[in-house]
């Protein structure tokens, strides 16, 4: 009883402990999730004042950069935005350093192309205005189609100031600029002096010199005069002074109005208005590209029209900025759309003084297919839309209104004065339809009918006023001669004059057999047999001229007779010089005749075989008789040499592939080629497979030589190769043995002895299927009877092969259990049956 209570108390204690553990784990996990969420959301576009960059992970920074890139910010714009959102400058520097360690701003996110499109605040990198490589439409139209909207986000046009150029003549020095003084000659010194907030520099041994507001030339003159009081050689010319501008100062520029990122920007003092606009992202969706003002000391000193740069490349209004300059981007006033057959469709901004003709110039003008007589415009009224047609005479005075949609349509795909003539005329083609033009006049323009023209009938294809097709036939000969009234032509008439050859089958004759170029040839009248043979390249040497057959098709065969002739055959003979005999002299070939020239009976070309190896006179031998055998050629070759190994002699015979074999093989290899990725290797396989193949025949040369003419003595065929090797003294063991090796032949050793010489069978060896290949190509295999194996004998030069046993699939635990269960059930059933 006590033991039971102790067990119950113990179980309750374990249950309570586990319950407390799971509650604590859940609370810890919730705290961890909240902390991760806080860390993840700690870097956002809206809250940057409390961010500690050191506590951010790389993934958080990447996510922040992806968010900035998706919003269209460049790197400089991102830094300006971070400062405006309250991020301390020290944290901005840390963020920039972390971004560089991740590969840079462009290396993170989908837009990473290795392009440099940054104008970083205070960054003095070189400006490089790259030529726009893309279509102007792609580089100046954003997704909304506003012309110029993507100019200040273009990766190939960064508008960075070039700080490596010579200092501009009109550049005025100010606080923060650095002057480099180089004194050389009789006296030498070098100083790098920064202009103070009061506009002065302090030169050693000279004192303060005021240079603020002066140009470089003016400052050089004043500094040289001050140095002359200390360095006497300056007045005499023995000492020279060179003054250049070192590091330049930065300025503050304010950008207001309809821009993507308004605010105060820190820029190099050489920056222009375009540099500042690029840093702010340019005009936003409502911003004007034609009315941008630069204000200095409460006065408008420049008014920028970005279209001047986009359309002509001029930057006359792109002035250099000064500290505290204000750039004001006003909202657009008139914005219209143009689509259709113009070179640069899109949305354009127009000034009040500009017309539709100016807008067409903005769009690049008409395309070659444009209908230029009239443009359709859809215009917004106070209540609804209206449609108007603007003729070409009004393009220069028609004033666009905001919201107008102009559509330039294509010209009609039809001709106002076209007629055509085709067929058997000397100059077929398209001609212009003149007033009152007739059929005969068109034929004269086409330089008349050809000699093969079908003169009794021609055809005019015509469209009625309702576009219904109509066919008009005429007698060409009568029209030309004037026997019938001429036919007036209408727009889009098509005249067809057929050739008499087009109105019949193409006449040919064919020749096959023992000529050099058999095939079909165009039929010509009065062609004889000898003429056709000459056209076919002449006769082959084996051609027989005693029985030439000509098969001619019948046009009036009896279709009701089962034994009716289907072709007519003529037989002729010609002389060797192809001169006609009396029988063939008057025989003229007709269209579709088929000429057959067969080989002369008894004509035989030489058939050769090759002897190689250990015979006294190896080489090429011609088969003298049809029943020549191996022993006959060996005898002609002087017999075997002293080193010959006749037991290893082989016969290699060429196997000629039939046309059907080659077709099947080609189809098989084409399928292989489609599946293969290595086209070069596949083509080599295809070429080799399509060639005639060879087979290796094992012969018993000792028995052939002992008993010539016996069943072992094979008849020779053209292309046979007989190889008699030198006596070999090795046996090679391959396959599933522990150490495949080449072993010296020993007549006292058997099959298993050589296996042992190679280390014995491997674990995967299929012993019962071991076999041996003798040097003459014959094969001996291992035979198994009950539990006994009979191994083949071993001869010099033989190769022993031990194949691999196929791996059996291992039983899974589930399969083993099921099999065991099945066997147990079977055993139980058998026991029950026995009982």
ZALO-112855 format. One record per residue (C-alpha): residue in three letters; y, x, z. Coordinates in steps of 0.001 Angstrom, whole numbers, plus 500000, padded with zeros to 6 digits. Layout:
N
ALAYXZ
...
***
This chain:
835
UNK500000500000500000
UNK502395502787500947
UNK501500504654497773
UNK502375501566495734
UNK505778501258497411
UNK506493504921496857
UNK505680504549493167
UNK507962501478492877
UNK510863503265494620
UNK510340506308492450
UNK510394504239489254
UNK513570502422490377
UNK515255505757491079
UNK514370507035487603
UNK515631503792486011
UNK518995503994487817
UNK519402507672486975
UNK518778507047483262
UNK521191504117483306
UNK523973506233484815
UNK523232509036482342
UNK523525506731479293
UNK526813505247480595
UNK528303508728481078
UNK527066509831477638
UNK528623506740476031
UNK531963507408477752
UNK531919511076476703
UNK531099510127473125
UNK533925507565473064
UNK536376510138474398
UNK535193512628471765
UNK535638510086468970
UNK539124509184470194
UNK540106512850470374
UNK538810513447466840
UNK540724510428465593
UNK543864511682467307
UNK543441515163465860
UNK542768513759462412
UNK545788511522462493
UNK547946514145464155
UNK549211515412460759
UNK550685512600458710
UNK553684512090456487
UNK555414509918459107
UNK555042512027462263
UNK555581515790461978
UNK557899516539464925
UNK555106517080467482
UNK552567518835465258
UNK551085522115466467
UNK549682523876463391
UNK547515526201465495
UNK545517523202466757
UNK544796521849463251
UNK541513522450461471
UNK541245523518457839
UNK539926520072456900
UNK542981518401458462
UNK545313520649456461
UNK543361519964453262
UNK543587516216453923
UNK547324516525454486
UNK547749518452451220
UNK545716515863449314
UNK547984513151450732
UNK551083515121449681
UNK549734515768446171
UNK548776512126445677
UNK552389511232446615
UNK553673513555443866
UNK555175516263446122
UNK555372519871444979
UNK555075522672447526
UNK558839523068447871
UNK559296519323448218
UNK556585519257450889
UNK558388521921452939
UNK561731520142452615
UNK560092516881453647
UNK558446518559456667
UNK561807519896457859
UNK563426516490457391
UNK560610514789459338
UNK561359516975462362
UNK558798519801462025
UNK560258522995463517
UNK560900525848461085
UNK558399528038462983
UNK555668525430462487
UNK556609525117458793
UNK556115528868458436
UNK552720528599460166
UNK551729525706457892
UNK552711527699454809
UNK550638530652456042
UNK547598528407456665
UNK547957526914453154
UNK548044530408451626
UNK544889531355453528
UNK543170528297452005
UNK544009529572448522
UNK547479528128448052
UNK548926524686447556
UNK547439524202444082
UNK543992525452445127
UNK543494522374447323
UNK543070519000445689
UNK542328517667442225
UNK545411519255440606
UNK544409522876441239
UNK544839524623437918
UNK546302527895439051
UNK549754526756437874
UNK552900527769439796
UNK555309524858439954
UNK557023525605443247
UNK560684526079444163
UNK560313526973447844
UNK563383526836450057
UNK564824530335450124
UNK562030531628447849
UNK563383534263445459
UNK560528534228442949
UNK561198534684439255
UNK562004531611437155
UNK560028531330433931
UNK560860528393431673
UNK557559527998429854
UNK557596526352426473
UNK556160522851426568
UNK552733523153424971
UNK551788519490425099
UNK553079516592423046
UNK556631515665424144
UNK555377512185424924
UNK552850513570427393
UNK555360515924429051
UNK558311513517429391
UNK556704510111429924
UNK554980509241433185
UNK552390506514433676
UNK555120503857433613
UNK556349505194430264
UNK559922506112431341
UNK561212508903429134
UNK561899512029431235
UNK560234510750434412
UNK557775513621434629
UNK560231516381433741
UNK560729517538437320
UNK557014517328438156
UNK555865519263435091
UNK553596522148436079
UNK554738524168433043
UNK558482523766433701
UNK559389524813437224
UNK563193525396436892
UNK563047528376439254
UNK566181530594439150
UNK565633534009437583
UNK566771536502440214
UNK565911539606438172
UNK568678539098435633
UNK571970540930435857
UNK574454539331438247
UNK576605536799436331
UNK580207537906435763
UNK581638534863437481
UNK579423535087440556
UNK581567534959443729
UNK580429536871446785
UNK579962535011450044
UNK578486535365453535
UNK574861536511453382
UNK575091538404450070
UNK574002542026450141
UNK575910544783448318
UNK574284548109447428
UNK576799551012447371
UNK575631554166445638
UNK577971557161445916
UNK576917560168443825
UNK578319563350442372
UNK580228565815444560
UNK579444563549447524
UNK576323561436447902
UNK575649558384450059
UNK573839555062449809
UNK574509551904451824
UNK573125548361451871
UNK575811546122453341
UNK575658542390454091
UNK578726540193453776
UNK579616538825457217
UNK580492535180457936
UNK584155536290457789
UNK583628537567454230
UNK583788541297455032
UNK581527544314454827
UNK581780547339457088
UNK581563550694455260
UNK580844553785457407
UNK583934556044457740
UNK586014553414455924
UNK585917550291458030
UNK585869546593457130
UNK586599545526453551
UNK587141541872452622
UNK585029540835449621
UNK584400537107450266
UNK585399534983447292
UNK585646538002444957
UNK583566538583441868
UNK581423541706441558
UNK584039543411439367
UNK586861542545441755
UNK584833543694444769
UNK583949546965443016
UNK587620547702442336
UNK588647546990445952
UNK585766548975447495
UNK586385551965445183
UNK590071552043446193
UNK589086552008449879
UNK586450554758449399
UNK588970556988447590
UNK590790557503450879
UNK587661559132452334
UNK585991560682449293
UNK588621562789447513
UNK586315563424444547
UNK586597559796443422
UNK590194560262442185
UNK589325563519440397
UNK586184562057438831
UNK583811564447440587
UNK582359561558442615
UNK581302558194441178
UNK580687554819442831
UNK578152552209441665
UNK578084548770443311
UNK575319546234442651
UNK574175543001444212
UNK571040543237446378
UNK569584540248448155
UNK571531537088447521
UNK572497534444450032
UNK571201530913450280
UNK573275527774449969
UNK572972524215451231
UNK573030521445448636
UNK573005517718449375
UNK571192515391446958
UNK571879511677447302
UNK571135508456445499
UNK568117507426443484
UNK565935510535443866
UNK562385510844445113
UNK563318513070448086
UNK567000512790449045
UNK568451515103451663
UNK569816518589452269
UNK568121521490450437
UNK568277525236450983
UNK568379527048447634
UNK569195530532446292
UNK572887530978445486
UNK571983531369441784
UNK570409527911441692
UNK571664525358439184
UNK571772521577439220
UNK568342521388437541
UNK566888523631440276
UNK568150521229442918
UNK566906518146441060
UNK563483519748440708
UNK563379520452444454
UNK564119516787445153
UNK561485515523442702
UNK564048514202440217
UNK565235510624439789
UNK562988507925441179
UNK561975504706439403
UNK565495503307439671
UNK567324506572439114
UNK569445507313436062
UNK568741510280433788
UNK572062509840432008
UNK574533509541434889
UNK574064512368437427
UNK577218513721439057
UNK577899517091440724
UNK580605516739443406
UNK582424519747444873
UNK585217519461447401
UNK585281515679446876
UNK585794516031443119
UNK583336515387440292
UNK583083518712438484
UNK580182517897436144
UNK578301514886434831
UNK574714515615433731
UNK572879513802430954
UNK569256515003431100
UNK568630513555427619
UNK570740516409426212
UNK568105518807427516
UNK565097516647426604
UNK566212515981423021
UNK568169519088422039
UNK567361521662424726
UNK571017522210425687
UNK572028522802429323
UNK575811522696429052
UNK576165520579432184
UNK573545522538434156
UNK576176524339436221
UNK575580526868438976
UNK575836525287442426
UNK577868526380445419
UNK577416525850449104
UNK577899522212450220
UNK577809520832446679
UNK576680517203446408
UNK574487515840443616
UNK574648512076443230
UNK572032510255441118
UNK573229506738440292
UNK570951503778439460
UNK570288503195435809
UNK572348500558434014
UNK570511499882430738
UNK566832500596430234
UNK564926499319427191
UNK561372499654425800
UNK560332500500422274
UNK556776500305420963
UNK554860500328417713
UNK555415502656414785
UNK557768505202416358
UNK556826508793417094
UNK557455508562420837
UNK556976505015422180
UNK558199504463425726
UNK561007503315428003
UNK564484504753427397
UNK567829504651429123
UNK570869503835426999
UNK574592504173427628
UNK576986501332426947
UNK578369503113423867
UNK574949503700422266
UNK573265501518419640
UNK569746500755418500
UNK570041503643416035
UNK570553506042418951
UNK567491504606420727
UNK565418505208417587
UNK566525508850417691
UNK565409509050421330
UNK561974507771420228
UNK561698510469417532
UNK562335508106414622
UNK559900506041412570
UNK556344507052411741
UNK555261507247408119
UNK553629503782408343
UNK556613502008409941
UNK558178498871408481
UNK561834499960408474
UNK563574496894407124
UNK563466494941410364
UNK562728495424414070
UNK561770492604416400
UNK563405492449419816
UNK562441490338422849
UNK565476489884425113
UNK565915488343428567
UNK568470485564428880
UNK569735483994432090
UNK566857481517432071
UNK564144482692429700
UNK563243485101426942
UNK564496485053423367
UNK563330486701420144
UNK565560488211417482
UNK565096490107414228
UNK567348493112413715
UNK567674494146410055
UNK568165497761409067
UNK571853497149408230
UNK572517496286411889
UNK570755499278413525
UNK574046501183413838
UNK575995498341415498
UNK573339496487417491
UNK573951497123421226
UNK570826497255423439
UNK570710495290426689
UNK568692496155429758
UNK565165494757429549
UNK565037494641425743
UNK561613495185424142
UNK561758496496420562
UNK558664496391418342
UNK558387498407415132
UNK555581497026412991
UNK553490498611410235
UNK554097498122406530
UNK551749495665404841
UNK548485497056403541
UNK549111495866399993
UNK550955496990396860
UNK553707495155395048
UNK553092496701391605
UNK549578498155391461
UNK546902497733388781
UNK543674499733388402
UNK541363500641385561
UNK537880502063386172
UNK534880503121384155
UNK534543504569380662
UNK538160505559379987
UNK539510509088379822
UNK541925508707382740
UNK540759506033385201
UNK542796505302388309
UNK545795503450389696
UNK548863502675387564
UNK552172500941388216
UNK552600497451386852
UNK555608497278384538
UNK557411494098383593
UNK555352492282380904
UNK552557494885380897
UNK549357493874379036
UNK545729494985379001
UNK546043497049375819
UNK549077498882377237
UNK547084499779380373
UNK544225501095378200
UNK546706503257376289
UNK548043504639379625
UNK544432505507380512
UNK544265507436377167
UNK541808504981375625
UNK538085504265375986
UNK535479507047375966
UNK532866507327373243
UNK530212505841375542
UNK532268502759376402
UNK530551499394376116
UNK532931497863373572
UNK531715494263373460
UNK532629493243377017
UNK534990494284379774
UNK535947492576383039
UNK539201491938384909
UNK538965491191388647
UNK542004489117389652
UNK543255487387392782
UNK544743483934392400
UNK547952483024394273
UNK545789481699397142
UNK543825485014397129
UNK540728483393395655
UNK538926485989393461
UNK538731485324389737
UNK536808487150386965
UNK538163487355383389
UNK535968488839380631
UNK537173490221377309
UNK535914491921374129
UNK537253495463374323
UNK536966496151370607
UNK538827492950369699
UNK541616493599372215
UNK542183497129370873
UNK542070496022367234
UNK544341493028367851
UNK541856490404366698
UNK542403488428369894
UNK545513487807371937
UNK546402490488374455
UNK545985489648378151
UNK549064489910380440
UNK548295491746383668
UNK549184490677387196
UNK549608492540390483
UNK546355493930391970
UNK544348493395388740
UNK541299495696388507
UNK540022496385384959
UNK536428497665384609
UNK535090499098381333
UNK531413499977381639
UNK529577502862380011
UNK526590501972377914
UNK524619504477379961
UNK525507502613383141
UNK523944499459381744
UNK520438500904381401
UNK517985503000383400
UNK518600506708383450
UNK516304508035380704
UNK514183511016381657
UNK511067512868380559
UNK508822514852382883
UNK506528517849382532
UNK503972519074385048
UNK501254521680385292
UNK501313525252384060
UNK505036525673383313
UNK507542527675385284
UNK509848524796386257
UNK507985521526386307
UNK509843518285387016
UNK512043515645385408
UNK514600516361382688
UNK517274514147381108
UNK516084512482377926
UNK517610513570374647
UNK516821512097371272
UNK514523513998368844
UNK512990516076371670
UNK509583517581370809
UNK506849519074372979
UNK507889522652372362
UNK511497521765373179
UNK510534520356376562
UNK508376523414377358
UNK511357525662376641
UNK513551523516378933
UNK510888523930381663
UNK511176527740381491
UNK508164528373379303
UNK504443528535379968
UNK502610530315382728
UNK500028532904381770
UNK497141530640382736
UNK498363527679380639
UNK496049526172378029
UNK497669524955374795
UNK494523523485373320
UNK494733520157375173
UNK498238518958376039
UNK498458515355377134
UNK501439513019376809
UNK501310509788378821
UNK503606507004377608
UNK504341503762379400
UNK503538500481377652
UNK506064497677377370
UNK503807494975375951
UNK500528495297377858
UNK498311492227378046
UNK498972490946381566
UNK496034488473381382
UNK493353491029380510
UNK491502492892383270
UNK490746495765380889
UNK494222495976379366
UNK495633499479378907
UNK498426500440381320
UNK499504503637379542
UNK499076505289376154
UNK497828508918376103
UNK498295511407373238
UNK496580514804373002
UNK498013517771371081
UNK497584521514370733
UNK500229524178370163
UNK500184527772369042
UNK500885530674371386
UNK504361531066369855
UNK504961527325370514
UNK505183526597366806
UNK504169523011366037
UNK501042522271364140
UNK500911519459361661
UNK499786516949364278
UNK502555517596366768
UNK505283518245364195
UNK506251514597363795
UNK505639513573367426
UNK508954512769369156
UNK509127512222372900
UNK510377508895374181
UNK512037508007377483
UNK509771508277380539
UNK507037510279378727
UNK504993512493381058
UNK503658515797379657
UNK500723517543381375
UNK499731521170380678
UNK496508522263382381
UNK495123525740383133
UNK492826527397380636
UNK489130527057381553
UNK487598530263382865
UNK490961531816383710
UNK490659533727386979
UNK493161535786388928
UNK491982538793390935
UNK490814538108394466
UNK491040540937396976
UNK489762541744400421
UNK490703544595402736
UNK488450547058404576
UNK489888548692407683
UNK488589551068410301
UNK485553553295410274
UNK484394553229406636
UNK484473556211404341
UNK486991554712401910
UNK489064551993403622
UNK491594549988401611
UNK491940547073399197
UNK488884545964397200
UNK488693543402394422
UNK485918540803394448
UNK483902541511391300
UNK481519538573391395
UNK481797535128392886
UNK478772535883395079
UNK479997539229396416
UNK479004539647400070
UNK479944541907402973
UNK477160544375402243
UNK478356544783398645
UNK481836545837399660
UNK480590548131402459
UNK478399549846399887
UNK481333550258397489
UNK483315551758400381
UNK480731554507400873
UNK479229553035404028
UNK480230553533407635
UNK481688556698409129
UNK480014558703411892
UNK482289557175414557
UNK481790553572413483
UNK480773550925415997
UNK479154548253413780
UNK478415545931416713
UNK482196545419417090
UNK482961544651413443
UNK484942541450412779
UNK485892539377409768
UNK489437537879409681
UNK489667534960407263
UNK492796533150406128
UNK492697529423406597
UNK494723527645403914
UNK496602524620405168
UNK496635521528402997
UNK499797519531402342
UNK498663516931404868
UNK498000519629407494
UNK501463521091406981
UNK503125517679407198
UNK501382516845410474
UNK502119520288411861
UNK505780519986410847
UNK506135516619412577
UNK504560518043415710
UNK506884521052415729
UNK509969518929415039
UNK509166516952418172
UNK508782520263420028
UNK512146521436418700
UNK513924518316420009
UNK512507518927423488
UNK513226522671423564
UNK516532524185424734
UNK515934527598423102
UNK516540526771419430
UNK516054530359418170
UNK512631530754419767
UNK511613527277418623
UNK512516528059415006
UNK510357531193415086
UNK507441529108416366
UNK508025526523413656
UNK508081529126410887
UNK504962530887412143
UNK503024527659412635
UNK503835526415409136
UNK502400529575407589
UNK498741529854406673
UNK496652530540409744
UNK493825533014410274
UNK490491532772412050
UNK488398535510413671
UNK484688535438412690
UNK482162537431414674
UNK479706539129412333
UNK476503541056413009
UNK477136544101410843
UNK473982546039411885
UNK471719543174410679
UNK473819542807407513
UNK473329546474406652
UNK469627546397407576
UNK468921543323405448
UNK471573542835402702
UNK471727539299401355
UNK470334537754404541
UNK471870534775406301
UNK474115537148408279
UNK475594538532405045
UNK478547536183404340
UNK480167535495400981
UNK483632537013400678
UNK486801535023400040
UNK490253535998398849
UNK492342537500401644
UNK489412538429403936
UNK489912541445406214
UNK486893543355407571
UNK487588545639410534
UNK485034548216411712
UNK486213549718415015
UNK485486553073416619
UNK482839553002419277
UNK484484551978422529
UNK483558553232425981
UNK485262550760428290
UNK484872547224429607
UNK487886545213430802
UNK487652542693433640
UNK490327539979433776
UNK491087536757435573
UNK490254535765439127
UNK489038539071440511
UNK490637541005443310
UNK491762543880441082
UNK491692543358437283
UNK490835546735435835
UNK489501548691432835
UNK486059550183433676
UNK484053552878431862
UNK481046551397430079
UNK477658552156431649
UNK474589550738429942
UNK472781550645433311
UNK475320548213434776
UNK475160544448434450
UNK477717541645434499
UNK477927541408438308
UNK478240545186438634
UNK481465545106436610
UNK482743542191438734
UNK482127544296441836
UNK483899547195440153
UNK486980544960439967
UNK486786544179443711
UNK484658541055443392
UNK485601537438442864
UNK488863536099444320
UNK488966533006446519
UNK490017530862443553
UNK487371532145441125
UNK485208529680439184
UNK482083531879439152
UNK479793529558437218
UNK482182529499434226
UNK482632533251433838
UNK482235534481430259
UNK482450537633428150
UNK484139538248424781
UNK482513540966422694
UNK484466543294420445
UNK483327541400417335
UNK484829538155418645
UNK481615536448419724
UNK481434534937423209
UNK478696534922425856
UNK478880532547428813
UNK477282532318432239
UNK474465529778432417
UNK473396527897435544
UNK469996526319436182
UNK469524524676439561
UNK470626527400442000
UNK470132530285439569
UNK472762531894437309
UNK472058533888434172
UNK474847536279433224
UNK475429537567429653
UNK474768541187428765
UNK477636543666428636
UNK478437545838425604
UNK481076548506424932
UNK484555547129424290
UNK483767543753425835
UNK486223541752427979
UNK484980539813431023
UNK486974536694431990
UNK486736534883435336
UNK488587531535435153
UNK490468529928438030
UNK489137526967439939
UNK491353523896439867
UNK492906523157443231
UNK491653520003444842
UNK494124517707446479
UNK493971518056450251
UNK493162514962452246
UNK496096513532454172
UNK495450512496457821
UNK495572508844456811
UNK493066509405454007
UNK490782511409456306
UNK490863508652458926
UNK490161506010456304
UNK487291508039454873
UNK485825508662458322
UNK486132504995459182
UNK484432504048455928
UNK481561506466456519
UNK481130505203460068
UNK481065501607458827
UNK478533502555456150
UNK476372504292458730
UNK476497501234460981
UNK475477499005458098
UNK472557501292457235
UNK471394501350460873
UNK471556497564460944
UNK469548497366457737
UNK466891499718459112
UNK466603497612462248
***
